[in-house]
Amino acid sequence: MALLTRTQAVPPQAEWLHWLYVRGNHTISCNVDLRDGRYALTLLPLWSPETQITETFRGPADAMRRHAELAARLQEAGWLLVEGGPVRAAA
């Protein structure tokens, strides 16, 4: 006789972190992701994608600290955070 037990689902892993800011009719995307063993922070003005800025860091703490600095500056400049958090892999 087989014994069936309920197992815990493994939570999906975040692929990257993403924040979206708006001010007027402009939108900025801000991401932190892992690329080639380094953490990348990318700030992308969606109205001008060729002017994106990417900074790389050795560890996640440094990338997140820099993100916090940028987030504070954006909010001080009147940008409104409309969405943010982990982006999970598509099923």
Rosetta blueprint (number, residue, H / E / L):
1 M L
2 A L
3 L L
4 L L
5 T L
6 R L
7 T L
8 Q L
9 A L
10 V L
11 P L
12 P L
13 Q L
14 A E
15 E E
16 W E
17 L E
18 H E
19 W E
20 L E
21 Y E
22 V E
23 R E
24 G L
25 N L
26 H E
27 T E
28 I E
29 S E
30 C E
31 N E
32 V E
33 D E
34 L E
35 R E
36 D L
37 G L
38 R E
39 Y E
40 A E
41 L E
42 T E
43 L E
44 L E
45 P E
46 L L
47 W L
48 S L
49 P H
50 E H
51 T H
52 Q L
53 I E
54 T E
55 E E
56 T E
57 F E
58 R L
59 G L
60 P H
61 A H
62 D H
63 A H
64 M H
65 R H
66 R H
67 H H
68 A H
69 E H
70 L H
71 A H
72 A H
73 R H
74 L H
75 Q H
76 E H
77 A L
78 G L
79 W L
80 L E
81 L E
82 V E
83 E E
84 G E
85 G E
86 P E
87 V E
88 R E
89 A L
90 A L
91 A L
